[in-house]
Amino acid sequence: MGTSLPPKEANLFKLIVKSYETKQYKKGLKAADAILKKFPDHGETLSMKGLTLNCMDRKAEAYEFVRLGLKNDLKSHVCWHVYGLLYRSDREYREAIKCYRNALKIDPDNIEILRDLSLLQAQMRDLSGFVKTRQQLLTLKPNHRMNWIGFAVAHHLNSNASKAIEILEAYEGTLEDDYPPDNEHSEHSEMLLYKVSLLEECGCLERSVEELHKDLKIVDKLAYKEEEVSLLVKLNCLEEAENLYRELLLMNPDNYRYYEGLQKCVGLHADNGQYSSDQIEQLEALYRSLGQQYTSSSAVK
């Protein structure tokens, strides 16, 4: 833990942090200087002053203050975290991760530092480390939906889509029957679509369709139909898929992928672009019909 400040200065320190978060850097700098006037060696204040200066394009001074702050308080997780944030702003991601790890040695359950660490682990493709950090976040805050989804995504990126499905299903098992509330419909809907895409990736096509049809809570009807038609084509249910592609074209007649999908369903698609004269005639008839239906579409032309 960092060196404690008297109540007045402690409130000023909170103001520095708030000013940094709200990008009121001059206000934060003024508060930092007020503390340092009385406590010139206070490590965490020196570090936060450096972080604030970094956002004001005064990078050389920023590093000077952050390093001095850390030197004055090596046992402060705040100082180590700030040093990591400074490195991250300069894209020195490996050095930033080292600083985050040092901060976590002092405060192992700090949610903010763990979250920052997990983002860099994903970016640096330390996927096994990413899985462990997301698991720790879930353990600390199991009532937060994003921690369940973050843990699932970590396993997915780590080439374990089946484990990601297990995690999402475990999360669903914690929910009440009337979930989600009105203000969370969209987020829950995206999670359900993500689970269906994972099932598709694992080759569980029939189960994917079942999950899609039973989840009436999916809000994004366009994404729902696009996922459904993709599954129907893979299951060779071409007549149903053709009807669905025609529905999609009614929604967006300028989407080239829908025309390509429709061609596949009616047996008029060639990956190499080579068509027989008979197929060319059928394609001309198909697009003539579609052109009459969607007169303002540029894609059909």
C-alpha positions as CSV (number, residue, x, y, z in Angstrom):
1,M,0.0,0.0,0.0
2,G,1.1,3.6,-0.6
3,T,1.9,6.1,2.1
4,S,-1.4,7.5,3.5
5,L,-2.2,11.2,3.3
6,P,-4.2,13.4,5.8
7,P,-7.9,13.7,4.9
8,K,-7.6,17.0,3.0
9,E,-4.7,15.8,0.8
10,A,-6.4,12.4,0.4
11,N,-9.4,14.1,-1.1
12,L,-7.2,16.1,-3.3
13,F,-5.6,12.8,-4.5
14,K,-9.1,11.5,-5.4
15,L,-9.6,14.7,-7.4
16,I,-6.4,14.0,-9.3
17,V,-7.7,10.5,-10.3
18,K,-11.1,11.9,-11.2
19,S,-9.6,14.7,-13.2
20,Y,-7.4,12.2,-15.1
21,E,-10.5,10.0,-15.9
22,T,-12.5,13.0,-17.0
23,K,-9.6,14.5,-19.0
24,Q,-9.5,17.7,-16.9
25,Y,-5.7,17.5,-16.8
26,K,-5.0,21.1,-15.7
27,K,-7.3,20.6,-12.7
28,G,-5.6,17.4,-11.8
29,L,-2.1,19.0,-12.1
30,K,-3.2,21.8,-9.8
31,A,-4.4,19.3,-7.2
32,A,-1.1,17.3,-7.5
33,D,1.0,20.4,-6.9
34,A,-1.1,21.3,-3.9
35,I,-0.3,17.9,-2.3
36,L,3.4,18.0,-3.3
37,K,3.8,21.4,-1.8
38,K,3.2,19.8,1.6
39,F,4.4,16.2,0.8
40,P,7.0,16.6,-1.9
41,D,8.1,12.9,-1.7
42,H,4.7,11.3,-1.9
43,G,5.2,8.6,-4.5
44,E,1.6,8.1,-5.7
45,T,1.0,11.8,-6.2
46,L,4.3,12.1,-8.1
47,S,3.2,9.2,-10.3
48,M,-0.2,10.6,-11.0
49,K,1.3,14.0,-11.8
50,G,3.5,12.2,-14.3
51,L,0.6,10.3,-15.8
52,T,-1.3,13.6,-16.1
53,L,1.7,15.3,-17.8
54,N,1.9,12.5,-20.3
55,C,-1.7,13.3,-21.4
56,M,-0.5,16.9,-21.9
57,D,2.2,15.9,-24.3
58,R,5.0,16.5,-21.8
59,K,6.4,13.0,-22.0
60,A,9.9,13.6,-20.7
61,E,8.6,15.2,-17.6
62,A,6.0,12.4,-17.3
63,Y,8.6,9.7,-17.1
64,E,10.7,11.7,-14.7
65,F,7.9,12.1,-12.2
66,V,6.6,8.5,-12.6
67,R,10.0,7.1,-12.0
68,L,10.6,9.4,-9.0
69,G,7.2,8.4,-7.6
70,L,8.1,4.7,-7.9
71,K,11.5,5.2,-6.4
72,N,9.9,6.9,-3.4
73,D,7.2,4.1,-3.0
74,L,8.2,0.8,-4.5
75,K,5.5,-1.0,-2.5
76,S,2.6,1.0,-4.0
77,H,0.5,-0.8,-6.6
78,V,-0.6,2.6,-7.8
79,C,2.9,3.6,-8.7
80,W,3.5,0.3,-10.6
81,H,0.1,0.5,-12.3
82,V,0.8,4.1,-13.5
83,Y,4.2,3.1,-14.8
84,G,2.5,0.4,-16.8
85,L,0.0,2.8,-18.2
86,L,2.8,5.1,-19.2
87,Y,4.6,2.3,-21.1
88,R,1.3,1.2,-22.6
89,S,0.8,4.7,-24.0
90,D,4.1,4.3,-25.8
91,R,3.2,0.9,-27.0
92,E,5.9,-0.7,-24.9
93,Y,3.5,-3.6,-24.1
94,R,6.0,-6.1,-22.6
95,E,7.3,-3.5,-20.2
96,A,3.7,-2.5,-19.3
97,I,2.9,-6.1,-18.5
98,K,5.9,-6.4,-16.2
99,C,4.7,-3.3,-14.3
100,Y,1.2,-4.7,-14.1
101,R,2.5,-7.9,-12.7
102,N,4.6,-6.1,-10.1
103,A,1.4,-4.1,-9.1
104,L,-0.5,-7.4,-8.7
105,K,2.2,-8.8,-6.4
106,I,1.2,-6.0,-4.0
107,D,-2.6,-6.0,-4.7
108,P,-3.4,-9.4,-6.3
109,D,-7.2,-8.8,-6.6
110,N,-7.2,-5.4,-8.1
111,I,-9.9,-5.5,-10.7
112,E,-8.7,-2.5,-12.7
113,I,-5.1,-3.8,-13.0
114,L,-6.3,-7.3,-13.8
115,R,-8.5,-5.9,-16.6
116,D,-5.7,-3.8,-18.0
117,L,-3.4,-6.8,-17.9
118,S,-5.9,-9.0,-19.7
119,L,-6.2,-6.5,-22.5
120,L,-2.5,-6.5,-23.1
121,Q,-2.2,-10.3,-22.9
122,A,-4.8,-10.6,-25.6
123,Q,-3.0,-8.0,-27.7
124,M,0.4,-9.7,-27.2
125,R,-1.2,-13.1,-27.9
126,D,-0.3,-14.5,-24.5
127,L,-3.5,-16.5,-24.7
128,S,-2.8,-18.9,-21.8
129,G,-2.1,-15.9,-19.6
130,F,-5.2,-14.2,-20.9
131,V,-7.3,-17.3,-19.9
132,K,-5.9,-17.2,-16.3
133,T,-6.4,-13.5,-15.9
134,R,-10.0,-13.7,-17.1
135,Q,-10.7,-16.6,-14.8
136,Q,-9.4,-14.6,-11.9
137,L,-11.7,-11.7,-12.8
138,L,-14.6,-14.1,-13.0
139,T,-13.8,-15.6,-9.6
140,L,-13.6,-12.1,-8.1
141,K,-16.8,-10.8,-9.7
142,P,-19.0,-13.7,-10.7
143,N,-22.1,-11.6,-10.8
144,H,-20.8,-9.5,-13.8
145,R,-21.9,-10.7,-17.2
146,M,-18.9,-9.3,-18.9
147,N,-16.6,-11.5,-16.8
148,W,-18.3,-14.6,-18.0
149,I,-18.2,-13.5,-21.6
150,G,-14.6,-12.4,-21.2
151,F,-13.6,-15.8,-19.9
152,A,-15.5,-17.5,-22.7
153,V,-13.8,-15.3,-25.3
154,A,-10.4,-16.1,-23.8
155,H,-10.9,-19.8,-24.2
156,H,-12.2,-19.2,-27.8
157,L,-9.1,-17.2,-28.7
158,N,-7.1,-20.0,-27.1
159,S,-8.5,-22.5,-29.6
160,N,-11.0,-24.0,-27.2
161,A,-14.4,-23.1,-28.5
162,S,-16.1,-26.1,-26.8
163,K,-14.9,-24.8,-23.4
164,A,-16.2,-21.3,-24.3
165,I,-19.7,-22.9,-25.0
166,E,-19.6,-24.6,-21.5
167,I,-18.8,-21.3,-19.8
168,L,-21.7,-19.5,-21.6
169,E,-24.1,-22.3,-20.7
170,A,-22.9,-22.2,-17.1
171,Y,-23.6,-18.4,-17.1
172,E,-27.1,-19.0,-18.5
173,G,-27.7,-21.5,-15.7
174,T,-27.2,-18.7,-13.2
175,L,-30.0,-16.5,-14.7
176,E,-33.6,-16.2,-13.7
177,D,-36.4,-17.2,-16.1
178,D,-37.4,-13.6,-16.7
179,Y,-33.9,-12.4,-17.5
180,P,-32.9,-10.1,-19.2
181,P,-34.4,-6.9,-18.0
182,D,-35.5,-4.4,-20.6
183,N,-32.2,-2.4,-20.5
184,E,-30.1,-5.5,-21.1
185,H,-31.9,-7.1,-24.0
186,S,-29.4,-6.1,-26.7
187,E,-26.3,-7.3,-24.7
188,H,-28.0,-10.6,-23.8
189,S,-29.0,-11.1,-27.5
190,E,-25.4,-10.6,-28.7
191,M,-24.3,-13.3,-26.2
192,L,-26.8,-15.8,-27.5
193,L,-25.8,-15.1,-31.1
194,Y,-22.1,-15.6,-30.1
195,K,-23.0,-19.0,-28.5
196,V,-24.7,-20.1,-31.7
197,S,-21.7,-19.1,-33.7
198,L,-19.4,-21.1,-31.4
199,L,-21.6,-24.2,-31.8
200,E,-21.4,-23.7,-35.6
201,E,-17.6,-23.4,-35.4
202,C,-17.5,-26.7,-33.4
203,G,-19.5,-28.4,-36.2
204,C,-22.7,-28.8,-34.1
205,L,-24.9,-27.4,-36.9
206,E,-28.2,-29.0,-36.0
207,R,-27.8,-27.9,-32.4
208,S,-26.9,-24.4,-33.6
209,V,-30.3,-24.2,-35.4
210,E,-32.1,-25.6,-32.4
211,E,-30.5,-23.0,-30.1
212,L,-31.3,-20.3,-32.6
213,H,-35.0,-21.2,-32.9
214,K,-35.5,-21.6,-29.2
215,D,-33.9,-18.3,-28.2
216,L,-36.8,-15.8,-28.8
217,K,-34.8,-13.2,-26.9
218,I,-32.5,-12.4,-29.8
219,V,-33.1,-8.7,-30.7
220,D,-31.1,-8.3,-33.8
221,K,-33.4,-9.9,-36.4
222,L,-31.0,-9.3,-39.3
223,A,-28.1,-11.1,-37.6
224,Y,-30.6,-13.9,-36.6
225,K,-31.6,-14.4,-40.2
226,E,-28.0,-14.3,-41.5
227,E,-26.9,-16.8,-39.0
228,E,-29.9,-19.0,-39.7
229,V,-29.4,-19.0,-43.5
230,S,-25.7,-19.8,-43.1
231,L,-26.6,-22.8,-41.0
232,L,-29.3,-24.0,-43.5
233,V,-26.9,-23.9,-46.4
234,K,-24.3,-25.9,-44.4
235,L,-27.0,-28.4,-43.6
236,N,-28.0,-28.6,-47.3
237,C,-31.5,-27.3,-46.6
238,L,-31.3,-25.3,-49.8
239,E,-35.1,-24.7,-50.3
240,E,-35.5,-23.2,-46.9
241,A,-32.2,-21.2,-47.3
242,E,-33.4,-19.9,-50.7
243,N,-36.6,-18.6,-49.1
244,L,-34.6,-16.9,-46.4
245,Y,-32.2,-15.3,-48.8
246,R,-35.2,-13.8,-50.6
247,E,-36.5,-12.4,-47.3
248,L,-33.0,-10.9,-46.7
249,L,-33.0,-9.3,-50.2
250,L,-36.3,-7.6,-49.3
251,M,-34.5,-6.1,-46.3
252,N,-31.4,-5.1,-48.2
253,P,-31.4,-5.6,-52.0
254,D,-27.9,-4.1,-52.3
255,N,-26.1,-6.8,-50.4
256,Y,-23.9,-8.8,-52.8
257,R,-23.6,-11.7,-50.4
258,Y,-27.3,-12.4,-50.5
259,Y,-27.3,-12.7,-54.3
260,E,-24.3,-15.0,-54.1
261,G,-26.1,-17.1,-51.4
262,L,-29.2,-17.3,-53.5
263,Q,-27.2,-18.5,-56.5
264,K,-25.7,-21.3,-54.3
265,C,-29.2,-22.3,-53.2
266,V,-30.5,-22.6,-56.7
267,G,-27.4,-24.4,-58.0
268,L,-26.0,-21.5,-60.0
269,H,-22.8,-20.7,-58.3
270,A,-19.3,-21.6,-59.4
271,D,-16.2,-20.8,-57.2
272,N,-14.0,-20.5,-60.3
273,G,-16.5,-18.2,-62.1
274,Q,-16.8,-20.7,-65.0
275,Y,-20.4,-21.3,-66.1
276,S,-21.9,-23.4,-68.9
277,S,-24.1,-21.7,-71.5
278,D,-27.2,-23.3,-69.9
279,Q,-26.2,-21.9,-66.5
280,I,-25.6,-18.5,-68.0
281,E,-29.1,-18.5,-69.5
282,Q,-30.6,-19.5,-66.1
283,L,-28.5,-16.8,-64.3
284,E,-29.7,-14.2,-66.8
285,A,-33.3,-15.2,-66.2
286,L,-32.8,-15.1,-62.4
287,Y,-31.3,-11.7,-62.4
288,R,-33.9,-10.4,-64.9
289,S,-36.6,-11.4,-62.4
290,L,-34.7,-10.0,-59.5
291,G,-34.1,-6.7,-61.4
292,Q,-37.8,-6.3,-62.0
293,Q,-38.4,-6.8,-58.3
294,Y,-35.6,-4.5,-57.0
295,T,-35.5,-1.8,-59.6
296,S,-33.5,0.7,-57.5
297,S,-30.8,-1.9,-56.6
298,S,-27.4,-1.3,-58.1
299,A,-26.1,-4.8,-56.9
300,V,-28.7,-6.7,-59.0
301,K,-27.6,-4.9,-62.2
